[in-house]
Each structure stands twice: as C-alpha cells, then as structure tokens.
Amino acid sequence: MNANGLTLAQVQRSYGNTWEIVDFYGGWVAYRRHPWSTAAAGFGVSNVLGADDLEDLVRQLEEQSAAESRRKSRYPPPEPT
C-alpha cells in the first residue's frame, strides 16, 4: 500500500475495465480504453486524465463517471428495433 492508502491494484480493480492507468514520471495517467468523441467534451467527458497521486486520480475518475451519466441521460442510446 502506498503512503496515502490506495494502491494501483485497487484502482485498477475499480476502473481498469474502462481506463488504462499507468505510473508516469512520479504521477499517474489514466486514458480510456475506448475513447469518447470530442462532442462529449461539452459534458465534461475526457479521454485522458493526469494526477500527482492516486487519490486525486480516483476523484477525477469519479467525476468522469458523473460526466458520462450526464452525457448518457442527455443523449440516451436508441431503443433496439
């Protein structure tokens, strides 16, 4: 476990299906495995995140989850025919 309490393995278990999370020169970078279109940026959806520590990265990942929900509620997928 790192000094702040979170480990990379814990974060990967929670977000690893959607995000690739890597140590980047002493900080952390997360990038989407399947990027959203640039049009989603208007809802706060990002494809790449950076943070100094895992706690901040998790906060940003949670914010991304909320942004995705806003985007999905505004433009829900079409009903199957």
Summary of the structure (lengths in Angstrom):
residues: 81
radius of gyration: 14.1
end to end distance: 48.7
largest distance: 51.9
contacts: 193
relative contact order: 0.18
helix: 43%
strand: 20%
